[in-house]
Amino acid sequence: MENLEQENSLQITGNVLVPGNDGYDQARSVWNAMIDRKPALIAQCKNSQDVAATLAFAGRHDYPVSIRGGGHNVAGHAVCDDGVMIDLSGMRGVSVDAEKRTARVAGGATWRDVDAASQAHGLATPGGLISDTGVAGLTLSGGIGWLRSRHGLCIDNMLSVEIVTADGQVRRASEQENADLFWAVRGGGGNFGVITEFEFQLYPLGPEVMFCAPIYALDCGAEPIRFWRDFLADKSDRIGSLLEFSTVAESEDFPPEYWGKQVYTMAAVYAGDAEEGERVMQPLRELAPLATDFSGRMDYREVQQLFDTLMPAGQFRCYWKSLYLSSLTDAVIDEILEGVSSVPSPNSLSSIWNFGGATAQVAADATAFGDRSMPWMFSIDSVWEGAENDATNIDWTRDLWGRMQRHSHGGRMYLNFPGQGEEGDKLLQDTFGSDNFRKLREIKAKYDPDNRFRFNQNIRPAA
């Protein structure tokens, strides 16, 4: 490989960093502390023209490309070894058209940026659960958040994108323009280009919403969980919820007798009037003795930041796997309870997520994301400290994930929680469905025939 430090052919308005430059190590650091990769060059782009120039440079020198938005992807796809890393973190602008109820969001923006700009007008669009997550990374693989019950996934609210493809062309993609590309980016990840701007639909919401979060000890057993499951059965169009298993830290937020104990939180957001939501969700707070209760009416932006402290950037090593569940029977609940009880790290989380509502109203072939009929998801989010504990935590995660496969909804998983994607093409074919996967490979061949964008949950071009 040539010495890129002496290469002067890449001229952009942002900074160009190579190993040894000030700021290089900071720029290549991402949220998961397990990731320690060293790009040959980092282009800190400021606009779509910078991105186009960088892609042209990568093409001339036959370098693969990784794309950093928020740097939150658990597999660390934002950063590559010995390739070109396009860093969009300096592109964070959000412009809201309150009359049209739309937002234009730069490719490096976080959900905190979007929420701040949209809530200034009493509006919101479905986002994630952690506010410093990048909009692009979360959205392109579907985007599951609190508002999915009433407004669906992030991709269901995309109106258009500005995207720079591997040939360096800046394109607009929507239902009316480059429709094949627009179809592909709604679930197909970062395989097709660098998105420099999203356009989202916004909806009236807040500023006050009802957040429900009673916390029960794990030894309360399965009965409260079964109630939660049955309670949500006719409310999936109003309530986005997850039941999260965790271990209580030594914190003044909990009575000392719960420190170090395993608990589960029935976290839920009512996508509507806060007072009505408080009344509707009250039964979830009365199922057993409470470890504590974080429920209450609060500002929507506060809700969007509640989970931030659980996942501080760069502090923990992480390996996450997920699967969609075909059902949540009593037996499945019992098996999950047994599995999470042996978690090796007190920092790890596991969650059961409800679906249905607006999420389920989109046809399998309408977006690359695929089938929407899964009623539940189970995610295993292992989080720990120290490289010496890697094998223990990864093996535990894969073992529990493997044991749960017999309850899987067609072998599918949420591609934002893929582990390291070890299952390759089989994982993608199962998740997208054979027809969607074939179509994605054809679109990949059209827009990225050399597989320049391969640092992702990679879709190889059709031959």
VOPAGU-2260 file (C-alpha; in pm, 1 decimal, decimal comma):
REM VOPAGU-2260
SITE   aa  ch    i         X         Y         Z
SITE  MET   A    0       0,0       0,0       0,0
SITE  GLU   A    1     130,2     340,3     -90,9
SITE  ASN   A    2     208,8     596,2     176,1
SITE  LEU   A    3    -114,5     792,1     199,2
SITE  GLU   A    4      51,1    1057,6     413,9
SITE  GLN   A    5     225,4    1173,6      97,3
SITE  GLU   A    6     -86,0    1141,2    -121,0
SITE  ASN   A    7    -215,2    1485,5    -214,0
SITE  SER   A    8    -492,1    1388,4    -453,8
SITE  LEU   A    9    -770,8    1398,0    -192,0
SITE  GLN   A   10    -881,5    1757,5    -149,3
SITE  ILE   A   11   -1187,1    1816,3      72,2
SITE  THR   A   12   -1311,2    2098,4     291,3
SITE  GLY   A   13   -1289,3    1876,7     599,8
SITE  ASN   A   14    -979,0    1725,1     757,3
SITE  VAL   A   15    -790,4    1427,1     614,8
SITE  LEU   A   16    -618,4    1216,8     880,6
SITE  VAL   A   17    -365,1     934,3     852,3
SITE  PRO   A   18    -191,8     733,4    1127,2
SITE  GLY   A   19      26,2     960,1    1338,0
SITE  ASN   A   20    -180,8    1273,8    1283,8
SITE  ASP   A   21    -326,9    1462,0    1578,8
SITE  GLY   A   22    -687,5    1355,8    1619,9
SITE  TYR   A   23    -648,5    1027,7    1429,2
SITE  ASP   A   24    -692,4     798,6    1732,0
SITE  GLN   A   25    -989,6     996,4    1858,4
SITE  ALA   A   26   -1154,6     985,4    1514,8
SITE  ARG   A   27   -1117,8     608,5    1483,1
SITE  SER   A   28   -1260,7     539,5    1830,3
SITE  VAL   A   29   -1618,6     417,1    1837,1
SITE  TRP   A   30   -1876,3     333,9    2101,4
SITE  ASN   A   31   -1788,2     -36,3    2148,9
SITE  ALA   A   32   -1455,8     -57,8    2334,6
SITE  MET   A   33   -1384,5    -395,6    2170,2
SITE  ILE   A   34   -1323,3    -224,8    1836,5
SITE  ASP   A   35    -962,2    -122,2    1767,1
SITE  ARG   A   36    -919,5     -83,4    1392,0
SITE  LYS   A   37    -683,6     143,5    1201,1
SITE  PRO   A   38    -796,7     297,0     872,7
SITE  ALA   A   39    -533,8     396,6     620,8
SITE  LEU   A   40    -710,2     731,5     591,1
SITE  ILE   A   41    -997,1     912,7     764,6
SITE  ALA   A   42   -1188,5    1174,9     566,4
SITE  GLN   A   43   -1382,9    1405,7     798,6
SITE  CYS   A   44   -1637,9    1521,0     544,1
SITE  LYS   A   45   -1838,4    1842,2     570,1
SITE  ASN   A   46   -2078,0    1798,6     277,3
SITE  SER   A   47   -2181,4    1564,9      -2,2
SITE  GLN   A   48   -1908,7    1702,4    -231,7
SITE  ASP   A   49   -1645,7    1594,7      22,9
SITE  VAL   A   50   -1801,7    1247,9      29,1
SITE  ALA   A   51   -1803,7    1227,9    -351,2
SITE  ALA   A   52   -1438,1    1331,8    -369,5
SITE  THR   A   53   -1343,0    1074,1    -107,2
SITE  LEU   A   54   -1525,7     795,8    -288,0
SITE  ALA   A   55   -1357,1     891,6    -614,3
SITE  PHE   A   56   -1021,1     878,4    -433,9
SITE  ALA   A   57   -1103,6     536,6    -285,8
SITE  GLY   A   58   -1200,7     409,7    -629,1
SITE  ARG   A   59    -878,1     529,5    -791,7
SITE  HIS   A   60    -669,7     351,9    -529,7
SITE  ASP   A   61    -898,9      48,1    -488,6
SITE  TYR   A   62    -966,4     103,9    -118,4
SITE  PRO   A   63   -1274,0     -33,1      55,5
SITE  VAL   A   64   -1479,8     221,2     247,0
SITE  SER   A   65   -1637,3     229,5     592,9
SITE  ILE   A   66   -1890,3     493,3     695,6
SITE  ARG   A   67   -1911,3     655,0    1036,3
SITE  GLY   A   68   -2224,6     835,3    1144,4
SITE  GLY   A   69   -2272,9     811,5    1520,2
SITE  GLY   A   70   -2023,1     525,6    1565,1
SITE  HIS   A   71   -2275,6     327,9    1770,7
SITE  ASN   A   72   -2294,7       6,7    1567,6
SITE  VAL   A   73   -2214,5    -277,9    1804,3
SITE  ALA   A   74   -2011,1    -462,8    1539,8
SITE  GLY   A   75   -1800,1    -151,5    1482,3
SITE  HIS   A   76   -1876,0    -128,4    1109,8
SITE  ALA   A   77   -1797,3     245,3    1116,6
SITE  VAL   A   78   -1423,2     183,8    1122,5
SITE  CYS   A   79   -1207,5     -42,9     904,5
SITE  ASP   A   80    -852,6    -168,9     890,1
SITE  ASP   A   81    -643,9     -48,2     594,8
SITE  GLY   A   82    -923,4     124,0     409,7
SITE  VAL   A   83   -1083,5     467,1     383,9
SITE  MET   A   84   -1313,9     573,6     665,9
SITE  ILE   A   85   -1568,4     840,7     575,1
SITE  ASP   A   86   -1646,1    1029,5     896,1
SITE  LEU   A   87   -1977,5    1217,2     884,5
SITE  SER   A   88   -1977,9    1319,8    1250,5
SITE  GLY   A   89   -1923,4    1683,9    1154,0
SITE  MET   A   90   -2244,2    1684,4     946,4
SITE  ARG   A   91   -2516,5    1715,8    1211,1
SITE  GLY   A   92   -2755,3    1981,5    1087,3
SITE  VAL   A   93   -3133,6    1936,5    1121,3
SITE  SER   A   94   -3383,9    2161,9     943,0
SITE  VAL   A   95   -3754,7    2139,2    1026,6
SITE  ASP   A   96   -4043,6    2252,2     807,7
SITE  ALA   A   97   -4315,1    2282,0    1071,6
SITE  GLU   A   98   -4588,9    2351,1     816,5
SITE  LYS   A   99   -4514,6    2039,4     610,3
SITE  ARG   A  100   -4416,5    1842,9     922,5
SITE  THR   A  101   -4091,1    1724,8     771,7
SITE  ALA   A  102   -3726,9    1733,1     877,0
SITE  ARG   A  103   -3409,1    1724,1     672,5
SITE  VAL   A  104   -3134,9    1555,0     871,9
SITE  ALA   A  105   -2764,6    1548,7     785,3
SITE  GLY   A  106   -2596,1    1209,5     762,0
SITE  GLY   A  107   -2390,0    1244,9    1079,2
SITE  ALA   A  108   -2669,1    1368,4    1306,7
SITE  THR   A  109   -2769,2    1188,2    1624,6
SITE  TRP   A  110   -3120,1    1135,0    1756,2
SITE  ARG   A  111   -3051,4    1400,4    2019,2
SITE  ASP   A  112   -3006,5    1649,1    1733,1
SITE  VAL   A  113   -3331,6    1541,5    1566,7
SITE  ASP   A  114   -3533,9    1547,3    1888,4
SITE  ALA   A  115   -3411,4    1894,0    1983,4
SITE  ALA   A  116   -3500,5    2044,1    1645,9
SITE  SER   A  117   -3836,8    1870,4    1602,9
SITE  GLN   A  118   -3959,9    1912,8    1960,9
SITE  ALA   A  119   -3904,5    2288,4    1927,8
SITE  HIS   A  120   -4213,4    2269,5    1703,6
SITE  GLY   A  121   -4402,6    2007,1    1908,2
SITE  LEU   A  122   -4316,5    1737,4    1654,4
SITE  ALA   A  123   -4132,1    1404,0    1652,7
SITE  THR   A  124   -4044,5    1109,3    1432,3
SITE  PRO   A  125   -3964,6     754,7    1548,2
SITE  GLY   A  126   -3604,7     737,6    1668,3
SITE  GLY   A  127   -3396,1     515,5    1892,4
SITE  LEU   A  128   -3372,2     462,1    2268,5
SITE  ILE   A  129   -3027,8     619,6    2320,6
SITE  SER   A  130   -2992,4     982,0    2215,6
SITE  ASP   A  131   -2630,3     976,8    2093,8
SITE  THR   A  132   -2703,2     694,7    1849,1
SITE  GLY   A  133   -2646,5     803,3    1490,8
SITE  VAL   A  134   -2959,1     854,9    1282,9
SITE  ALA   A  135   -2809,0     680,5     979,8
SITE  GLY   A  136   -2692,8     360,0    1144,5
SITE  LEU   A  137   -3014,5     303,2    1334,8
SITE  THR   A  138   -3242,2     391,7    1045,0
SITE  LEU   A  139   -3083,4     201,0     758,6
SITE  SER   A  140   -3132,7    -138,6     923,0
SITE  GLY   A  141   -3492,3     -58,0    1016,8
SITE  GLY   A  142   -3486,0     153,5    1330,2
SITE  ILE   A  143   -3684,7      27,8    1628,8
SITE  GLY   A  144   -3785,1     288,5    1887,9
SITE  TRP   A  145   -4053,2     393,2    2134,7
SITE  LEU   A  146   -4294,6     533,0    1876,0
SITE  ARG   A  147   -4311,9     217,8    1661,7
SITE  SER   A  148   -4661,4     138,7    1791,2
SITE  ARG   A  149   -4827,2     437,5    1623,4
SITE  HIS   A  150   -4577,0     540,2    1355,6
SITE  GLY   A  151   -4376,4     228,7    1268,4
SITE  LEU   A  152   -4004,1     194,2    1215,2
SITE  CYS   A  153   -3764,0     474,9    1126,3
SITE  ILE   A  154   -3757,1     357,3     764,2
SITE  ASP   A  155   -4136,3     383,6     743,8
SITE  ASN   A  156   -4104,2     757,9     794,3
SITE  MET   A  157   -3826,4     826,1     543,8
SITE  LEU   A  158   -3953,1    1041,0     257,5
SITE  SER   A  159   -3628,3    1069,0      63,7
SITE  VAL   A  160   -3251,2    1055,2      95,6
SITE  GLU   A  161   -2953,9    1225,5     -63,5
SITE  ILE   A  162   -2702,6     948,6    -125,0
SITE  VAL   A  163   -2353,8     937,9    -275,4
SITE  THR   A  164   -2302,0     606,9    -452,1
SITE  ALA   A  165   -1975,2     422,5    -509,3
SITE  ASP   A  166   -1915,6     598,8    -842,8
SITE  GLY   A  167   -1910,6     935,3    -664,1
SITE  GLN   A  168   -2248,9    1045,1    -799,3
SITE  VAL   A  169   -2478,5    1245,5    -569,5
SITE  ARG   A  170   -2832,6    1113,7    -612,6
SITE  ARG   A  171   -3173,8    1180,7    -464,5
SITE  ALA   A  172   -3377,2     867,3    -390,7
SITE  SER   A  173   -3746,5     852,9    -307,3
SITE  GLU   A  174   -4060,2     671,7    -418,6
SITE  GLN   A  175   -4053,0     888,2    -733,3
SITE  GLU   A  176   -3678,7     904,6    -806,2
SITE  ASN   A  177   -3429,9     616,3    -806,5
SITE  ALA   A  178   -3703,8     410,7    -645,6
SITE  ASP   A  179   -3499,5      88,8    -646,7
SITE  LEU   A  180   -3227,2     256,0    -441,7
SITE  PHE   A  181   -3483,7     403,0    -203,7
SITE  TRP   A  182   -3636,4      58,4    -155,5
SITE  ALA   A  183   -3293,8     -89,9     -78,0
SITE  VAL   A  184   -3183,8     164,0     183,1
SITE  ARG   A  185   -3502,9     104,4     382,4
SITE  GLY   A  186   -3359,7    -194,0     568,2
SITE  GLY   A  187   -3056,2    -287,1     360,3
SITE  GLY   A  188   -2804,7     -98,7     572,0
SITE  GLY   A  189   -2505,8      96,0     441,8
SITE  ASN   A  190   -2448,6    -132,3     143,8
SITE  PHE   A  191   -2553,5     108,9    -129,9
SITE  GLY   A  192   -2387,5     441,4     -64,3
SITE  VAL   A  193   -2322,0     720,7     182,8
SITE  ILE   A  194   -2640,2     898,9     287,2
SITE  THR   A  195   -2565,1    1264,3     341,4
SITE  GLU   A  196   -2923,8    1374,2     410,6
SITE  PHE   A  197   -3247,9    1211,0     523,5
SITE  GLU   A  198   -3595,9    1356,6     491,3
SITE  PHE   A  199   -3837,3    1233,5     759,6
SITE  GLN   A  200   -4208,0    1270,5     824,8
SITE  LEU   A  201   -4288,6    1433,6    1160,1
SITE  TYR   A  202   -4594,8    1400,4    1383,5
SITE  PRO   A  203   -4743,9    1608,8    1665,3
SITE  LEU   A  204   -4618,7    1475,6    1999,0
SITE  GLY   A  205   -4537,9    1608,9    2343,2
SITE  PRO   A  206   -4365,8    1783,6    2486,5
SITE  GLU   A  207   -4513,2    1572,7    2768,9
SITE  VAL   A  208   -4552,6    1196,6    2724,6
SITE  MET   A  209   -4619,5     913,2    2966,5
SITE  PHE   A  210   -4325,9     685,3    3037,9
SITE  CYS   A  211   -4400,2     369,6    3236,0
SITE  ALA   A  212   -4111,7     194,5    3411,5
SITE  PRO   A  213   -4199,2     -18,2    3715,3
SITE  ILE   A  214   -3910,6    -242,5    3819,4
SITE  TYR   A  215   -3965,6    -587,4    3970,7
SITE  ALA   A  216   -3714,7    -830,4    4120,1
SITE  LEU   A  217   -3632,3   -1127,8    3899,2
SITE  ASP   A  218   -3751,7   -1356,5    4177,1
SITE  CYS   A  219   -4104,3   -1217,1    4128,6
SITE  GLY   A  220   -4105,3   -1475,9    3853,5
SITE  ALA   A  221   -4308,2   -1513,0    3537,3
SITE  GLU   A  222   -4656,8   -1400,3    3642,6
SITE  PRO   A  223   -4599,5   -1023,3    3602,5
SITE  ILE   A  224   -4437,4   -1089,7    3263,4
SITE  ARG   A  225   -4734,5   -1295,1    3150,3
SITE  PHE   A  226   -4964,8   -1012,9    3255,9
SITE  TRP   A  227   -4751,1    -764,5    3059,5
SITE  ARG   A  228   -4770,5    -987,0    2750,7
SITE  ASP   A  229   -5149,1   -1019,0    2772,3
SITE  PHE   A  230   -5195,1    -652,5    2860,6
SITE  LEU   A  231   -5018,8    -542,3    2540,0
SITE  ALA   A  232   -5218,0    -777,3    2316,3
SITE  ASP   A  233   -5478,1    -514,1    2219,3
SITE  LYS   A  234   -5259,8    -204,3    2272,4
SITE  SER   A  235   -4977,4    -248,2    2022,5
SITE  ASP   A  236   -5110,7      48,1    1823,5
SITE  ARG   A  237   -5058,3     280,5    2121,6
SITE  ILE   A  238   -4779,6     138,2    2338,8
SITE  GLY   A  239   -4420,0      64,5    2243,8
SITE  SER   A  240   -4269,9    -144,8    2520,6
SITE  LEU   A  241   -3976,1    -358,7    2617,9
SITE  LEU   A  242   -3921,8    -574,7    2920,7
SITE  GLU   A  243   -3558,3    -534,5    3017,3
SITE  PHE   A  244   -3356,9    -767,0    3241,8
SITE  SER   A  245   -3067,1    -607,7    3428,4
SITE  THR   A  246   -2866,6    -612,0    3752,0
SITE  VAL   A  247   -2908,2    -330,6    4004,9
SITE  ALA   A  248   -2598,0    -123,5    4070,5
SITE  GLU   A  249   -2520,2      36,4    4405,1
SITE  SER   A  250   -2729,3     347,0    4350,3
SITE  GLU   A  251   -2943,0     579,2    4557,9
SITE  ASP   A  252   -3217,7     518,5    4300,4
SITE  PHE   A  253   -3277,1     175,7    4458,5
SITE  PRO   A  254   -3315,6      57,7    4819,0
SITE  PRO   A  255   -2990,1    -105,7    4934,8
SITE  GLU   A  256   -3156,9    -447,0    4968,0
SITE  TYR   A  257   -3185,2    -458,9    4586,4
SITE  TRP   A  258   -2820,1    -373,4    4514,0
SITE  GLY   A  259   -2660,7    -653,8    4314,1
SITE  LYS   A  260   -2994,2    -824,4    4249,0
SITE  GLN   A  261   -3139,0    -905,7    3909,2
SITE  VAL   A  262   -3456,2    -721,8    3810,8
SITE  TYR   A  263   -3677,0    -658,0    3512,5
SITE  THR   A  264   -3820,1    -324,2    3401,1
SITE  MET   A  265   -4151,3    -292,8    3216,2
SITE  ALA   A  266   -4053,5      11,7    3013,9
SITE  ALA   A  267   -4321,9     158,6    2787,9
SITE  VAL   A  268   -4412,1     481,3    2610,7
SITE  TYR   A  269   -4770,1     576,7    2528,8
SITE  ALA   A  270   -4780,5     736,8    2184,1
SITE  GLY   A  271   -5061,1     978,2    2261,9
SITE  ASP   A  272   -5205,7    1193,0    2537,7
SITE  ALA   A  273   -4990,5    1169,0    2851,6
SITE  GLU   A  274   -5281,3    1174,5    3097,1
SITE  GLU   A  275   -5460,5     899,3    2908,7
SITE  GLY   A  276   -5136,3     699,8    2892,8
SITE  GLU   A  277   -5088,0     726,0    3267,5
SITE  ARG   A  278   -5434,9     584,7    3326,7
SITE  VAL   A  279   -5404,4     307,4    3065,3
SITE  MET   A  280   -5063,5     182,0    3182,2
SITE  GLN   A  281   -5130,2     201,4    3557,7
SITE  PRO   A  282   -5198,7    -177,1    3587,4
SITE  LEU   A  283   -4837,0    -249,3    3490,4
SITE  ARG   A  284   -4729,1     -77,5    3812,2
SITE  GLU   A  285   -4936,9    -295,3    4044,7
SITE  LEU   A  286   -4822,5    -652,1    3973,5
SITE  ALA   A  287   -4588,5    -731,2    4264,2
SITE  PRO   A  288   -4370,3    -555,3    4522,3
SITE  LEU   A  289   -4165,1    -293,0    4340,1
SITE  ALA   A  290   -3788,8    -254,6    4357,9
SITE  THR   A  291   -3856,3     100,7    4243,6
SITE  ASP   A  292   -4067,6     282,1    3986,4
SITE  PHE   A  293   -3936,3     537,8    3738,7
SITE  SER   A  294   -4278,3     595,1    3581,8
SITE  GLY   A  295   -4416,7     941,2    3523,4
SITE  ARG   A  296   -4522,6    1205,7    3280,5
SITE  MET   A  297   -4212,6    1372,3    3143,8
SITE  ASP   A  298   -4067,1    1562,6    2853,0
SITE  TYR   A  299   -4028,2    1348,7    2541,2
SITE  ARG   A  300   -3664,6    1454,0    2504,0
SITE  GLU   A  301   -3600,2    1335,7    2860,4
SITE  VAL   A  302   -3749,8     996,2    2775,6
SITE  GLN   A  303   -3522,4     975,5    2472,8
SITE  GLN   A  304   -3217,2    1021,9    2696,1
SITE  LEU   A  305   -3311,7     799,4    2991,4
SITE  PHE   A  306   -3108,4     501,8    2868,5
SITE  ASP   A  307   -2796,6     701,3    2775,1
SITE  THR   A  308   -2617,3     636,7    3103,6
SITE  LEU   A  309   -2649,4     260,0    3058,2
SITE  MET   A  310   -2430,0     270,8    2748,5
SITE  PRO   A  311   -2155,4     535,6    2779,8
SITE  ALA   A  312   -1940,1     559,5    2467,4
SITE  GLY   A  313   -1609,1     375,6    2474,6
SITE  GLN   A  314   -1637,1     243,7    2830,7
SITE  PHE   A  315   -1760,5    -112,2    2780,5
SITE  ARG   A  316   -1697,2    -410,7    2556,7
SITE  CYS   A  317   -2015,3    -526,3    2385,5
SITE  TYR   A  318   -2154,0    -818,7    2189,3
SITE  TRP   A  319   -2523,7    -824,8    2105,4
SITE  LYS   A  320   -2740,4   -1087,8    1937,5
SITE  SER   A  321   -3112,1   -1084,5    1864,1
SITE  LEU   A  322   -3390,7   -1291,6    1718,9
SITE  TYR   A  323   -3752,9   -1230,7    1637,2
SITE  LEU   A  324   -3984,1   -1464,7    1827,3
SITE  SER   A  325   -4277,0   -1645,0    1666,6
SITE  SER   A  326   -4463,3   -1630,6    1998,5
SITE  LEU   A  327   -4420,3   -1550,0    2366,1
SITE  THR   A  328   -4579,8   -1849,0    2533,8
SITE  ASP   A  329   -4552,8   -1925,8    2903,6
SITE  ALA   A  330   -4283,0   -2179,9    2817,6
SITE  VAL   A  331   -4080,1   -1922,6    2621,7
SITE  ILE   A  332   -4101,1   -1677,0    2912,8
SITE  ASP   A  333   -3980,9   -1947,0    3150,7
SITE  GLU   A  334   -3690,5   -2031,0    2921,6
SITE  ILE   A  335   -3586,3   -1665,6    2896,0
SITE  LEU   A  336   -3601,4   -1627,0    3274,5
SITE  GLU   A  337   -3381,8   -1931,9    3318,3
SITE  GLY   A  338   -3136,7   -1810,4    3055,2
SITE  VAL   A  339   -3088,7   -1455,6    3181,6
SITE  SER   A  340   -3046,6   -1570,9    3542,3
SITE  SER   A  341   -2694,3   -1695,8    3461,6
SITE  VAL   A  342   -2564,3   -1376,4    3297,3
SITE  PRO   A  343   -2188,3   -1345,0    3366,9
SITE  SER   A  344   -2166,5    -963,3    3369,2
SITE  PRO   A  345   -2371,1    -728,2    3590,4
SITE  ASN   A  346   -2359,1    -467,4    3311,6
SITE  SER   A  347   -2540,9    -685,0    3058,2
SITE  LEU   A  348   -2901,1    -637,2    2952,1
SITE  SER   A  349   -3154,0    -859,1    2779,3
SITE  SER   A  350   -3489,4    -741,1    2649,3
SITE  ILE   A  351   -3820,2    -860,0    2508,4
SITE  TRP   A  352   -3972,0    -607,3    2263,8
SITE  ASN   A  353   -4333,8    -596,9    2144,6
SITE  PHE   A  354   -4431,7    -540,4    1782,5
SITE  GLY   A  355   -4759,1    -510,6    1593,3
SITE  GLY   A  356   -4940,7    -179,4    1552,5
SITE  ALA   A  357   -4811,2      46,4    1275,4
SITE  THR   A  358   -4494,9    -161,5    1238,3
SITE  ALA   A  359   -4696,0    -460,5    1119,7
SITE  GLN   A  360   -4898,7    -265,9     862,3
SITE  VAL   A  361   -4621,2    -257,0     599,7
SITE  ALA   A  362   -4601,8    -537,7     342,5
SITE  ALA   A  363   -4293,1    -760,0     336,7
SITE  ASP   A  364   -4199,8    -651,8     -15,7
SITE  ALA   A  365   -4263,6    -279,5      36,3
SITE  THR   A  366   -3918,0    -220,7     187,4
SITE  ALA   A  367   -3595,8    -419,5     201,3
SITE  PHE   A  368   -3655,7    -480,5     573,4
SITE  GLY   A  369   -3889,0    -766,4     485,5
SITE  ASP   A  370   -4160,0    -945,2     679,4
SITE  ARG   A  371   -4333,6    -751,4     959,6
SITE  SER   A  372   -4541,1   -1032,5    1111,8
SITE  MET   A  373   -4308,5   -1105,8    1405,2
SITE  PRO   A  374   -4493,3   -1037,5    1731,3
SITE  TRP   A  375   -4186,1   -1009,1    1958,2
SITE  MET   A  376   -3808,6    -970,1    1959,5
SITE  PHE   A  377   -3558,5   -1100,4    2213,2
SITE  SER   A  378   -3224,5    -919,5    2230,5
SITE  ILE   A  379   -2923,6   -1029,2    2433,9
SITE  ASP   A  380   -2702,7    -726,7    2494,1
SITE  SER   A  381   -2385,9    -843,6    2664,7
SITE  VAL   A  382   -2180,4    -559,8    2814,0
SITE  TRP   A  383   -1866,0    -608,4    3023,1
SITE  GLU   A  384   -1524,3    -474,0    3113,0
SITE  GLY   A  385   -1182,6    -623,6    3037,6
SITE  ALA   A  386   -1057,9    -815,5    2732,3
SITE  GLU   A  387    -990,2   -1114,0    2957,9
SITE  ASN   A  388   -1367,3   -1153,8    2990,7
SITE  ASP   A  389   -1442,3   -1151,4    2617,9
SITE  ALA   A  390   -1471,6   -1525,8    2566,8
SITE  THR   A  391   -1692,3   -1581,8    2871,4
SITE  ASN   A  392   -1944,0   -1315,8    2770,7
SITE  ILE   A  393   -1949,2   -1388,8    2398,1
SITE  ASP   A  394   -1985,1   -1763,4    2456,1
SITE  TRP   A  395   -2269,6   -1706,6    2702,7
SITE  THR   A  396   -2448,6   -1480,3    2455,1
SITE  ARG   A  397   -2415,8   -1721,5    2166,6
SITE  ASP   A  398   -2521,8   -2015,1    2381,7
SITE  LEU   A  399   -2843,4   -1846,0    2496,4
SITE  TRP   A  400   -2911,5   -1716,1    2144,6
SITE  GLY   A  401   -2861,9   -2067,3    2006,1
SITE  ARG   A  402   -3094,7   -2224,8    2260,5
SITE  MET   A  403   -3364,8   -1971,6    2174,1
SITE  GLN   A  404   -3346,0   -2043,1    1801,7
SITE  ARG   A  405   -3621,0   -2304,0    1817,8
SITE  HIS   A  406   -3858,2   -2018,1    1907,0
SITE  SER   A  407   -3731,3   -1800,5    1622,2
SITE  HIS   A  408   -3957,2   -1633,7    1366,1
SITE  GLY   A  409   -3804,1   -1788,5    1054,7
SITE  GLY   A  410   -3443,2   -1752,9    1168,8
SITE  ARG   A  411   -3465,6   -1374,3    1140,8
SITE  MET   A  412   -3284,1   -1114,6    1349,9
SITE  TYR   A  413   -3267,7    -737,5    1385,1
SITE  LEU   A  414   -2958,8    -638,7    1188,5
SITE  ASN   A  415   -2863,4    -362,3    1431,1
SITE  PHE   A  416   -2803,9    -637,7    1690,2
SITE  PRO   A  417   -2618,5    -899,2    1479,6
SITE  GLY   A  418   -2320,1    -994,7    1695,8
SITE  GLN   A  419   -2043,3    -985,2    1437,7
SITE  GLY   A  420   -2269,5   -1126,3    1166,4
SITE  GLU   A  421   -2087,3   -1458,3    1181,0
SITE  GLU   A  422   -2367,5   -1640,2    1001,6
SITE  GLY   A  423   -2300,2   -1455,4     674,9
SITE  ASP   A  424   -2532,2   -1497,4     377,6
SITE  LYS   A  425   -2760,7   -1739,7     560,3
SITE  LEU   A  426   -2838,3   -1476,8     821,6
SITE  LEU   A  427   -2917,3   -1220,1     553,3
SITE  GLN   A  428   -3129,6   -1453,0     342,5
SITE  ASP   A  429   -3329,3   -1563,5     647,5
SITE  THR   A  430   -3373,4   -1207,1     769,8
SITE  PHE   A  431   -3465,1   -1036,9     441,7
SITE  GLY   A  432   -3645,8   -1333,3     288,8
SITE  SER   A  433   -3520,8   -1499,1     -29,7
SITE  ASP   A  434   -3703,1   -1265,0    -270,7
SITE  ASN   A  435   -3589,7    -946,8     -98,2
SITE  PHE   A  436   -3235,3   -1077,5     -62,1
SITE  ARG   A  437   -3214,9   -1158,2    -432,4
SITE  LYS   A  438   -3344,4    -811,2    -519,3
SITE  LEU   A  439   -3094,7    -648,6    -280,8
SITE  ARG   A  440   -2805,8    -832,2    -446,7
SITE  GLU   A  441   -2921,9    -709,8    -787,8
SITE  ILE   A  442   -2945,1    -349,3    -666,3
SITE  LYS   A  443   -2604,7    -384,1    -502,6
SITE  ALA   A  444   -2459,1    -495,9    -836,6
SITE  LYS   A  445   -2609,8    -189,4   -1004,2
SITE  TYR   A  446   -2483,5      71,6    -757,5
SITE  ASP   A  447   -2177,9     -92,7    -597,0
SITE  PRO   A  448   -2053,8    -369,3    -828,5
SITE  ASP   A  449   -1706,8    -376,0    -670,4
SITE  ASN   A  450   -1849,8    -407,3    -317,5
SITE  ARG   A  451   -1671,2     -90,0    -212,8
SITE  PHE   A  452   -1911,4     -67,5      83,5
SITE  ARG   A  453   -1831,5    -399,0     248,7
SITE  PHE   A  454   -1781,3    -292,9     612,4
SITE  ASN   A  455   -2141,1    -359,9     709,5
SITE  GLN   A  456   -2379,7    -652,9     727,8
SITE  ASN   A  457   -2255,8    -714,0     378,2
SITE  ILE   A  458   -2477,7    -788,2      81,2
SITE  ARG   A  459   -2253,5    -916,9    -197,3
SITE  PRO   A  460   -2335,7    -800,6    -551,6
SITE  ALA   A  461   -2521,2   -1047,9    -771,7
SITE  ALA   A  462   -2294,2   -1210,0   -1028,2
